[in-house]
């Protein structure tokens, strides 16, 4: 089984040394890089992704692995994703997290309408999203701490293409 270049993955920041890489490609998959690639590695996770948006038949297409931010309930380490609603200004994405039984809409925006939320990374108590901000050849990085809407932290005056936001356990990103 080959992993598509279209998948988005993340290592969790844990002191337990969890070797799994989680990636999203139509669903969540667990990949253990300490084991050989095989029919049982990677393996589908039992958590089903929420729809990409209201009325969408496609699943959400990005994940971040993080502790639950800002007092939400759920497992100590959980998944975050983004899903949209349609507005006159464009698609508006909100953060969702898995609480152990289902996906919870935080009500917090991943960025302004039209910015999207293609890629996420988590570390240091933040989730970073990489989105197109609606301007030609422009991309932006937004930071989310679980207390309100994500805030703009970096604006690229060019579009380097779709890439995951890489975040270390201290919250540094690239």
Backbone torsions as a table, in degrees:
resi	resn	phi	psi	omega
1	UNK	NA	127.1	177.9
2	UNK	-100.9	146.6	178.6
3	UNK	-92.3	126.3	179.7
4	UNK	-66.5	146.9	174.8
5	UNK	-67.7	-11.2	-179.6
6	UNK	-83.1	-5.6	-178.0
7	UNK	-78.5	155.3	178.7
8	UNK	-119.2	127.1	-173.9
9	UNK	-129.1	166.3	-179.4
10	UNK	-155.8	137.7	167.9
11	UNK	-88.1	136.7	176.6
12	UNK	-78.1	148.6	174.4
13	UNK	-89.6	98.6	178.2
14	UNK	-136.6	150.5	175.9
15	UNK	-80.9	-10.4	-178.0
16	UNK	-77.4	-8.2	179.3
17	UNK	72.7	34.2	178.5
18	UNK	-58.5	117.0	-176.6
19	UNK	-83.6	-3.8	-173.9
20	UNK	-73.5	142.2	169.3
21	UNK	-107.7	129.0	178.7
22	UNK	-103.1	134.8	176.1
23	UNK	-139.5	158.8	-174.3
24	UNK	-118.6	121.1	176.6
25	UNK	-150.8	77.9	-174.9
26	UNK	80.6	-1.2	-179.8
27	UNK	173.0	175.2	179.0
28	UNK	-91.7	135.0	176.7
29	UNK	-123.4	147.9	175.5
30	UNK	-107.6	126.8	178.1
31	UNK	-123.4	128.0	178.4
32	UNK	-105.6	104.3	-177.3
33	UNK	-69.3	-9.3	176.9
34	UNK	-82.7	-8.6	178.7
35	UNK	-112.7	154.9	178.5
36	UNK	-67.1	151.1	173.9
37	UNK	-63.5	130.0	-176.2
38	UNK	-157.5	-175.0	177.7
39	UNK	-70.3	-16.2	177.9
40	UNK	-110.4	5.9	177.8
41	UNK	-148.2	103.3	13.2
42	UNK	-80.8	166.0	-179.6
43	UNK	-130.0	142.1	177.4
44	UNK	-63.2	139.0	174.4
45	UNK	-78.7	154.5	-179.0
46	UNK	-79.9	-11.0	179.2
47	UNK	-80.3	125.7	179.7
48	UNK	-89.7	130.8	178.0
49	UNK	-66.6	148.7	174.7
50	UNK	-74.3	166.4	175.0
51	UNK	-59.9	150.0	179.2
52	UNK	-61.7	-25.3	179.5
53	UNK	-174.3	177.7	-179.3
54	UNK	-59.7	122.0	178.9
55	UNK	80.8	-2.5	-178.7
56	UNK	-76.5	141.1	174.2
57	UNK	-92.9	-5.8	180.0
58	UNK	-96.4	147.9	176.9
59	UNK	-77.1	157.9	172.6
60	UNK	-55.2	150.4	-169.5
61	UNK	-120.2	21.7	175.9
62	UNK	-146.9	151.8	176.7
63	UNK	-140.2	153.8	167.5
64	UNK	-131.3	145.1	178.3
65	UNK	-108.3	122.2	-172.5
66	UNK	-155.1	156.6	164.8
67	UNK	-61.9	156.1	176.4
68	UNK	-63.7	125.8	-177.0
69	UNK	-86.4	145.8	170.5
70	UNK	55.2	45.6	170.3
71	UNK	76.8	8.7	176.3
72	UNK	-65.2	162.1	179.9
73	UNK	-95.8	154.8	178.0
74	UNK	143.7	-173.2	179.6
75	UNK	-62.0	158.5	180.0
76	UNK	-58.6	-36.1	177.2
77	UNK	-122.2	128.7	-175.0
78	UNK	-141.7	178.3	178.7
79	UNK	-102.7	143.8	170.4
80	UNK	-119.2	149.8	174.4
81	UNK	-149.0	-178.9	176.7
82	UNK	-128.8	142.1	176.0
83	UNK	-138.8	153.8	-170.2
84	UNK	-111.3	161.7	163.3
85	UNK	-125.8	154.2	-179.3
86	UNK	-90.3	132.3	177.5
87	UNK	-129.1	164.6	176.6
88	UNK	-58.0	-28.4	-179.6
89	UNK	-83.4	-7.6	-177.6
90	UNK	128.2	-173.3	179.7
91	UNK	-71.6	133.0	179.7
92	UNK	-114.0	119.4	-176.6
93	UNK	-97.8	142.2	175.3
94	UNK	-121.4	151.5	175.2
95	UNK	-76.3	139.6	172.4
96	UNK	-125.6	147.4	172.3
97	UNK	-132.6	155.9	-180.0
98	UNK	-90.5	123.0	-175.5
99	UNK	-98.1	11.5	-179.1
100	UNK	104.5	-21.3	178.1
101	UNK	-129.3	-22.9	-179.2
102	UNK	-171.0	178.5	-178.2
103	UNK	-90.1	132.7	-178.1
104	UNK	-112.7	125.8	175.1
105	UNK	-78.4	120.9	179.8
106	UNK	-74.6	-19.1	-173.8
107	UNK	79.5	0.4	-178.9
108	UNK	-96.6	134.9	-177.7
109	UNK	-80.7	142.8	178.1
110	UNK	-80.3	-12.3	-179.0
111	UNK	167.4	-178.4	180.0
112	UNK	-68.3	160.7	178.1
113	UNK	-53.8	136.7	179.7
114	UNK	90.5	-8.1	-176.9
115	UNK	-82.9	-22.9	-179.5
116	UNK	71.9	177.7	175.3
117	UNK	-152.7	66.6	-174.9
118	UNK	-66.7	-39.2	-170.4
119	UNK	-138.2	145.3	-179.8
120	UNK	-136.1	155.1	171.2
121	UNK	-149.5	149.9	-177.3
122	UNK	-131.8	148.8	175.5
123	UNK	171.4	149.9	176.1
124	UNK	65.0	24.8	179.5
125	UNK	84.4	13.5	179.3
126	UNK	-131.8	156.4	166.8
127	UNK	-118.2	131.1	177.8
128	UNK	-108.0	139.5	176.1
129	UNK	-121.6	147.4	179.2
130	UNK	-112.6	117.5	-177.1
131	UNK	-140.1	155.9	172.2
132	UNK	-80.6	126.7	-173.7
133	UNK	-92.0	16.1	175.2
134	UNK	91.1	-12.1	177.6
135	UNK	-93.6	147.6	178.6
136	UNK	-59.6	135.5	176.5
137	UNK	52.9	42.9	-178.7
138	UNK	-137.0	135.3	175.6
139	UNK	-132.3	158.5	-175.7
140	UNK	-139.0	154.7	172.8
141	UNK	-113.5	128.4	177.3
142	UNK	-115.1	147.8	-179.8
143	UNK	-118.3	136.8	-177.8
144	UNK	-125.2	132.1	179.4
145	UNK	-115.6	5.4	177.9
146	UNK	90.4	-4.4	-175.9
147	UNK	-102.8	-12.4	-178.3
148	UNK	-177.1	-168.4	-179.2
149	UNK	-59.4	151.5	175.9
150	UNK	-63.1	148.8	-179.8
151	UNK	-114.0	145.8	178.2
152	UNK	-68.9	127.2	177.2
153	UNK	-117.2	-19.8	-178.8
154	UNK	-157.3	136.1	177.2
155	UNK	-122.5	123.0	176.8
156	UNK	-91.1	130.7	177.7
157	UNK	-81.9	21.6	177.7
158	UNK	-152.2	166.3	-179.5
159	UNK	-109.7	98.8	-178.4
160	UNK	-73.4	-2.8	-177.6
161	UNK	97.8	171.5	-177.1
162	UNK	-73.0	126.8	178.3
163	UNK	-151.7	150.2	175.5
164	UNK	-69.0	149.6	169.7
165	UNK	-83.1	122.7	179.9
166	UNK	-96.8	123.9	-175.8
167	UNK	-128.1	135.5	175.7
168	UNK	-92.3	177.2	-175.1
169	UNK	-69.9	-9.7	176.5
170	UNK	-94.6	-2.6	179.4
171	UNK	92.1	5.7	174.6
172	UNK	-77.5	142.8	-177.1
173	UNK	-132.3	160.5	172.5
174	UNK	-151.2	NA	NA
